[in-house]
Amino acid sequence: MNQSKCPVPREQQPTNEFIELSKSKIFSWPKTKKSLVLILTKFWLGSFVMFLVISSGSVYFKTSLLKYIVLSFFSSLTIPLLISIRLYLGWSHIFNRLMSEKVEYEESGWYDGQVWEKPLVLKEKESLIATIEVKPILKNLIQIFSIILALALSGILIFQNNNF
């Protein structure tokens, strides 16, 4: 954005917010689907070990080793699920700011919010960034979120409808 015409502070401009989010260590994970899957798998395995330790104190599960492992396996999906939700919310916010025709900003605090309408050239530029850069990230996050959710729900069904 041209600083002379744009009243929006530099750090609140959607393009700059996108650049900062892209540079962020955590929010750069979903840029490639393979790296995100690898990171979430590591979190899943780590939380599986943690849930095994937590569940080991239960008297109920000492009688059934299989239930103990199955419950720990599927309940450990909550950690990658929460991480993927957080990543989705951050990227979705940036996508909406880039696609918006108006920029809401604060000059000095929450009490003095303003709205600035983007010029046509800026709308086109930011819409292109949103479509080419951010939309595939959101698509990958939705796919991964769906897989994690399907696994978690299948785990609930397996645990509820069995006699092991």
C-alpha positions in Angstrom: 0.0 0.0 0.0 1.2 3.5 -0.7 2.0 5.0 2.6 1.1 8.6 1.5 -2.5 7.7 0.6 -3.2 4.9 3.0 -4.3 5.8 6.5 -4.0 2.2 7.8 -0.9 1.7 10.1 1.7 -0.4 8.4 1.4 -3.4 10.8 -2.4 -3.5 10.2 -2.3 -3.6 6.4 -3.5 -7.0 5.1 -0.5 -7.5 2.8 1.9 -6.9 5.7 -0.1 -9.1 8.0 0.1 -11.8 5.4 3.9 -11.4 5.2 4.3 -11.5 9.0 2.1 -14.6 9.3 4.1 -16.3 6.5 7.3 -15.6 8.4 6.0 -16.9 11.7 7.5 -20.2 12.7 4.2 -21.9 13.6 2.0 -20.4 10.9 4.5 -21.3 8.2 3.9 -25.1 8.8 0.9 -25.4 6.5 2.7 -23.9 3.5 3.5 -27.4 2.4 1.0 -30.2 3.1 3.8 -32.7 3.7 5.6 -30.7 6.4 2.3 -30.0 8.2 1.4 -33.7 8.2 4.8 -34.6 9.5 4.6 -32.0 12.3 1.1 -33.0 13.3 2.1 -36.6 13.3 5.0 -35.8 15.7 2.6 -34.0 18.0 0.2 -36.9 17.8 2.8 -39.4 18.7 4.1 -37.2 21.5 0.6 -36.7 22.9 -0.1 -40.4 22.6 2.8 -41.1 24.9 1.5 -38.4 27.3 -2.0 -39.9 27.2 -0.6 -43.4 27.9 1.1 -42.1 31.0 -2.1 -40.2 32.1 -4.4 -43.2 31.5 -2.0 -45.6 33.2 -3.3 -44.3 36.6 -6.8 -45.5 35.9 -8.0 -48.6 37.8 -10.6 -49.2 35.1 -8.1 -49.6 32.3 -5.7 -51.9 34.2 -8.2 -54.7 33.5 -8.3 -54.1 29.8 -5.0 -53.3 28.1 -6.6 -52.9 24.7 -9.1 -50.3 25.9 -6.3 -48.5 27.5 -4.3 -48.3 24.3 -7.3 -47.5 22.0 -8.5 -44.7 24.3 -5.0 -43.2 24.5 -4.5 -43.5 20.8 -7.7 -41.7 19.8 -7.8 -39.2 22.6 -4.3 -38.1 21.7 -5.8 -36.7 18.5 -7.0 -33.7 20.4 -3.6 -32.0 20.4 -3.2 -32.1 16.5 -6.9 -31.2 16.2 -6.4 -28.1 18.4 -3.2 -27.1 16.5 -4.9 -27.4 13.1 -7.9 -25.4 14.3 -5.6 -22.6 15.5 -3.7 -22.6 12.2 -7.0 -22.5 10.3 -8.3 -19.6 12.3 -5.2 -17.5 11.8 -5.0 -18.1 8.0 -8.7 -17.7 7.6 -8.5 -14.2 9.3 -5.8 -13.2 6.9 -7.8 -14.5 3.9 -10.8 -12.5 5.0 -8.8 -9.4 5.4 -7.2 -9.8 2.0 -10.5 -10.4 0.3 -12.3 -7.6 2.0 -13.1 -4.4 0.1 -12.6 -2.4 3.3 -9.9 -2.5 5.9 -10.8 -2.1 9.5 -8.0 -0.6 11.6 -7.2 1.1 14.8 -5.2 4.2 15.0 -4.1 4.1 18.6 -6.3 1.6 20.4 -9.5 -0.4 20.4 -11.7 2.6 21.0 -10.9 4.5 17.8 -11.6 2.0 15.1 -11.7 3.2 11.5 -12.7 1.8 8.2 -10.8 2.5 4.9 -12.0 1.4 1.5 -9.3 -0.1 -0.6 -8.6 1.3 -4.1 -9.3 -1.1 -7.0 -5.6 -1.8 -7.7 -5.0 -2.8 -4.1 -8.2 -5.0 -4.0 -7.0 -6.9 -7.1 -3.5 -7.3 -5.7 -4.7 -8.6 -2.4 -7.3 -10.8 -3.9 -4.6 -12.4 -6.0 -2.5 -13.0 -2.9 -5.5 -14.5 -1.1 -6.4 -16.8 -4.1 -2.9 -18.0 -5.0 -1.2 -18.1 -1.6 -3.7 -18.4 1.2 -6.6 -20.4 -0.4 -4.4 -23.6 -0.9 -3.2 -23.4 2.7 -6.8 -23.2 3.9 -7.7 -26.1 1.6 -4.9 -28.2 3.1 -5.9 -27.3 6.6 -9.5 -28.3 6.0 -8.4 -31.6 4.5 -6.2 -32.4 7.4 -8.7 -31.2 9.9 -11.3 -33.5 8.3 -9.0 -36.5 8.5 -8.2 -35.9 12.1 -11.9 -35.4 13.0 -12.9 -38.6 11.1 -10.2 -40.5 13.0 -11.4 -39.1 16.3 -15.0 -39.8 15.6 -14.2 -43.4 14.5 -12.3 -43.8 17.7 -15.3 -42.7 19.7 -17.5 -45.1 17.8 -15.1 -48.0 18.2 -14.7 -47.4 21.9 -18.5 -47.0 22.5 -19.7 -50.0 20.4 -17.3 -52.8 21.4 -17.1 -55.5 23.9 -13.4 -55.9 24.4 
